[in-house]
Amino acid sequence: MTDASPTPVPRPGTPSRLRAINDRAALDLLLAQGPLSRTRIGALTGLSKPTASQLLARLETAGLVVPVGTTAGGPGPNAQLYEVNPAAGYVAGLDVTTTQIRFAVADITGRTLAEHLVPTPGRQAAGTLERVTDGVAAVLDRAGLAPGSLNRVTIGTPGALDPNTQKLRYAAHLPGWHEPGLLDRLTAALGTPVAIENDVNLAAVAEQVLGSAQGSSDFVLLWAEEGIGAAIVLGGRLHRGHTGGAGEVGYMPVPGAPLVRNVRRENSGGFQELAGAAGVLALARQHGLTARTAEAAIAKALDTPGPGDGFLTELAHRLATGLAAIVAVIDPELVVLSGGIPTAGGRRLRDLVQDELTGLAVPRPRLLSSTVPGSPVLHGALQRALGEAREQVFTTA
């Protein structure tokens, strides 16, 4: 039986389409390697000198590239250098937690221009829209930018936005972010497209662009701090799941943790009970280590032979127990450990987790620590916004 559907006809490469492809290739090269001369751009793209000259003239007229001096020290006349115009577009990223919102603004090249912090004490449910718009206005002012300058905004939050309902799920502990239509109202108030993304997913985006996962297309990022979460990247793309809940492993049943039948209502149990901040502090007390935070307990353990060694070994076993379930299903090339708990434990905790995981799971992915400085979530929010803004700004056809 033959397929009666018509054979797709390839779209011809029209001159305007080919110009747009060449323009984007040149802009991407300038972002990655710039400043570059006309000759260098021609060599890297395979374009002739006249075509490269026309391309640069076109991009300069469009305000997408600017001249930035000349080459020096070589034979022959100095060549004009070009770079992407930083003022061609701007983006904002937000990192939302239960206690604060961190804001940042970057230009289209990815350079961070300003940051701003807004505490949210008492987990206030009211005034979310106003806090966000006021915070964005404040960070724009710090960056010396006028209102309305942004091309994109990405907001990182615990939980995930359900793509079917546009409601935030898996984040009952974040009041004020579950109002119907909040995303549309944020977009209208800020005057630019706004995206809400899971915070751990954004940490994985930052790791893929700036950190330990560069060059890896299949990896898992395990985030351990107050809670536990994971981000899954398959074939170079985030896997979010049908309702956006892929990676919500905090309440995943694991040996040694209470089995909770209704995790939404009880908000306890599972992997998080063993290796989240509260579980880490309880484990530290069992080993005679007292501290105010999980990170401080781990730091004390690293300096306390004997009790500290036992504590770190058990913590590594707990982390590896949860990871074993994840890697058995995903079989990733790489696992990146991120968040306050792995960061505090450093290489010693990571090596202990690697040793434990080797015996618990058949797949044996490499384990690396996060190398993204500052807030990985904020960096990831900026990178997500930059990707979308560049698609808009760099479209020349």
Secondary structure, DSSP 4 states (H G I P E B T S, - for coil): ----SPPPPPPP--HHHHHHHHHHHHHHHHHHH-SEEHHHHHHHHT--HHHHHHHHHHHHHTTSEEEEEE--SSSSS--EEEEE-GGG-EEEEEEE-SSEEEEEEEETTS-EEEEEEEE-GGG--S-HHHHHHHHHHHHHHHTT--TT--SEEEEEESSEE-TTT--EES-TTSTTS--TTHHHHHHHHHTS-EEEEEHHHHHHHHHHHHSTTTT-SSEEEEEESSSEEEEEEETTEE---TTS-TT--TT---TTS---S-HHHH---SHHHHHSHHHHHHHHHHTT---SSHHHHHHHHHT-TTHHHHHHHHHHHHHHHHHHHHHHHH--SEEEEESHHHHHHHHHHHHHHHHHHHHH-S---EEEE----S-HHHHHHHHHHHHHHHHHHT---
